[in-house]
Amino acid sequence: MSAVNQTKEILVIEDDQASREAICDLLELEGYLVASVSNGQEGLDHLRLDYSRQESRTGLILLDLSMPVMDGWEFLQRLQTETCPRPPVVVMSAGVSSSPTDAQAVLRKPVNIDQLMSTIAASFDCD
């Protein structure tokens, strides 16, 4: 387990509870610190709280695009106006007609576990 796994958190923003729990369980088994929320608004709130504690532990965001309350597209747009640090974003979506330009990577659902893990590893290697 690398030091990154123990110091940087992965924020999973996914509205489907079963998918969110499965991804979080997998990441925790791999030794990552994980937080999860069910929509973009909760994701922004999490990042703001993280920043207000002056810790900014979130090192990567796994983001679904299609969600209620605030979808992934709006989350990405609003994230650009936030004063808190903006960690890299990996988009996970079943039907992406166009890729968000500010996403580090786009993974199609159902997400291939090997591809997910290599994308996460590459994201942290870029730090």
N, C-alpha and C positions, 0 to 999 in steps of 0.2 A: 504494500500500500504506500503510495507516494505521500509526501508532505502536503501536496495540493489537496488530496482527497480529504485531509483532516482539517484544513484551514479555510478552504473556499466552499461555499454552499452553492448547490444547484437549486434554482427556483423552478419548479414545475408548475406551469399555468395551463390547466386542462380541465374542462368542465365534466367530462365523463369520469365518474368516480372509479369505476373498475380499471380504466386505462391509467388514471392518475396513480392509484394505489399500486398497480403492477409496475409502473415505471419507478416509483419511489422505492418499492421493495427491492427491485433489481439494483438500483443505484446504491442503496444502503448496504446490500450484500457485497458490493464492490468497494465499500469503504468510504463512499462520499457522504458528506453532510447534505441533507435534503430538506427543503421546505416545499410545501405545495399549497396552491390556492385554486379556486374553481372558475375564476374569470379575470379579465384584465384589470378591472378596478381593484380587486383584492391584490393583484400583482403590484400595481403602483403603490398601494397602501403599504405593502410589505417592504418594498424598496425604500419608501420614505421613512418608515420606522427604523429600518436597518441603518439608513444614513443618519437619522437623528441620534442614534446611539453612538455615532462616530466610530462604527466598526466596519461598515460596508463589507460584510462577509460574502455577499452574493457575487460569485465569480462567473456564473453562466445562467442563462434563462432558456428553458425548453418551453416553447410557446405553441399552443394550438391556435389556429386562426378563427375557427367557427365556434363561438361561445355566446351565451346570453350575457346580459348586463353591459359588458364591454368586450367586444371581440378583439382578436389579435391584431387586426389592422389598426383599429383605434388605439390599442395599447402601444403599438410601435410609434404611431404618430405623436401620442401624448408623451411617450418616454423621451422624445427628442427635446421637449420643452422643460423637462425636469432638471432641477439643479443637482440632484443626486447622481452619483456615478452611474454610467450606462454600461452594464456588462454585455458581453457578446450574447446574441440571441440565435438560437437554433429553432427554426420553425418546423412543426410537425403537423401535417394536414393531409386529409384524404383527397381533396380536390383543389389543387393549387393551379389556377389558370394563369396567374402571373406571380412571379417570385418577388417578395419584398426586397427592395434594394439594400435595406439596412440589416438584413439577416446574414449571419455568417454562413449558414447552411440551411437547406430545406430538405427535410426527410418526408417521404410519402408514407402515409398510414396504409396498412398496418406497418409499423416501423420494424425494420430488421434489427434485431438486437446487436449483432456484430457491427453493423453500420452505425448504430446509435453510440455504442461504446467507443468506436474509433473516432467518431466525430467529437465526442466529449473529450477524449484524450488529446486530440489535435487542438481543440479550443483552449485547453489549459496549457498546452505546450507553447501557444502563441503569446502567453502572458509575459 
